[in-house]
Amino acid sequence: MKFAENLSKENLKNIYNKEKFSFPKKLKEKYESCFSKDLQKETTKNQKEGCEENSVEGEEEKDINVDEQKTSYIRWQLIKYLNLLESILSAWQLNVADRATIENQFCYLFEKEGSSKALKEFREIAGGIDSYPSIELFEREMIKKKEKKIEEKYPKLG
């Protein structure tokens, strides 16, 4: 998931649509962590099927190109993760699980700013609240609770 959180919105669209994309070499280690141990061994080769380094003339940094097969695998991992999170947060939403426990265990996913908010950009590309309603509601609730804590800590003057 850390890999996807560092990608551009355009890359996330490519993943969702199962299309080729490229990313900066600095993310290569996070990219390799997307795959099982057996696949990691395969992806550590310099020239490998589905992922190759592409240098631009005059630049030291190389981009890594990812083919449709690897893109589909990454997409599956992201959707699998979000579906699991949606299932857990559905239990929170329906009061089937202890809400306080779920909030304590999962609130950190929504504390950071930007795309790291539980793959927010990818969720939006995948349909947002229509695809992941419980995640969206949980996120809104965590934002409200954070704002309430701030207001309590720093009451309005006047």
C-alpha positions, 0 to 999 in steps of 0.5 A: 500500500505504501507504494500506491500512496506515493504514486500520482493520480495518473498512475493510480488511474492507470492501475485501476484501468490495468494499463502500463505506467512508469514510476520514479526509481526511488519507489522501486523498493516499495514497488517490490514489496507489493509482491510475494517473496517468490515474485520479489526474487523475480523482480530484483533482476535488472531486466525482467519481464513486466518491469524494466528501467527506462533511462532518459538521455542525460538523466541519472534517475531512471523510471521503472516501467510496469506492464499490464500484467504487473499492473493488474496484480497491483490493482488486485492487491489494492482492491483486496485491501480496500474490500477488507477495510470496507468489510471491517468498517461496515461492521463499525457502521452497522454497530456489529463490532465495538465502535470504539475499538474499531475507531482506535485501531483504524483512525490512524489511516485517516490522520495523514494529509493527502493520498495516504488517507486509506488510498483516498485517490484510488478510492475516488477513481474506483467510485468513491462512496458508491464503491466504499461507503463505509470507508467514506463514512468512517473517514468523515467521522474521524475528521469530525472527531479530530475537529471536535478535539481541536475545538475543545483544546483551543476554544474560540475566543470572544 
